[in-house]
Amino acid sequence: MAERRALEFTDQELLGEIRAGSAAAFEQLLRRYRRLVFRIAYGFTGDRESAMDVSQETFLKVLNGIKTYRSD
């Protein structure tokens, strides 16, 4: 990931890097989607704290499930 800037990676490439153990790639994915995930969670919960919890859980599920993720 050091050869290319993280912003140049597609989502699929970031997921591959995360699968390979790159914390920097996960951080980039988090930065890329945290606001969107929060807005969706807030729309469901109507509460800032609950939306933050749901957002955190969402990204933890991504991280924990990355090894079994299939892009097809």
C-alpha positions in Angstrom: 0.0 0.0 0.0 3.0 2.3 0.5 3.7 2.5 -3.3 0.3 4.0 -4.0 -1.6 6.6 -2.0 -4.6 5.1 -0.2 -7.0 7.5 -1.9 -6.1 5.9 -5.2 -7.3 2.5 -4.1 -10.7 1.2 -5.2 -12.9 -0.2 -2.5 -12.2 -3.7 -3.8 -8.4 -3.1 -3.6 -8.8 -1.7 0.0 -10.7 -4.8 1.0 -7.9 -7.0 -0.4 -5.4 -5.0 1.5 -7.5 -5.3 4.7 -7.8 -9.0 4.1 -4.0 -9.1 3.9 -3.8 -7.4 7.3 -3.3 -3.7 6.4 -4.4 -1.5 9.3 -3.8 1.5 7.0 -6.2 0.2 4.4 -8.9 -0.3 7.1 -8.3 3.2 8.3 -8.8 4.5 4.8 -12.0 2.5 4.4 -13.2 3.9 7.7 -12.4 7.5 6.7 -14.1 6.9 3.3 -17.4 5.6 4.7 -17.8 6.7 8.4 -20.0 9.7 7.6 -22.3 7.8 5.3 -22.6 4.9 7.7 -23.3 7.3 10.6 -26.0 9.1 8.6 -27.7 5.8 7.7 -27.5 4.7 11.4 -28.8 8.0 12.6 -31.7 7.7 10.2 -32.7 4.4 11.7 -32.0 5.3 15.4 -32.8 9.0 15.6 -30.2 9.3 18.3 -26.6 10.4 18.0 -25.1 8.0 20.6 -27.0 5.0 19.3 -25.9 5.9 15.7 -22.3 6.1 16.9 -22.7 2.6 18.5 -24.3 1.2 15.3 -21.6 2.7 13.2 -18.8 1.2 15.3 -20.5 -2.2 15.3 -20.9 -2.0 11.5 -17.1 -1.4 11.0 -16.2 -4.1 13.5 -18.4 -6.6 11.5 -16.6 -5.6 8.3 -13.3 -6.2 10.0 -14.3 -9.5 11.6 -15.9 -10.8 8.4 -13.3 -9.7 5.9 -11.7 -13.2 5.7 -15.0 -14.7 4.4 -16.0 -11.8 2.2 -16.7 -12.7 -1.4 -16.8 -9.8 -3.9 -19.0 -11.8 -6.4 
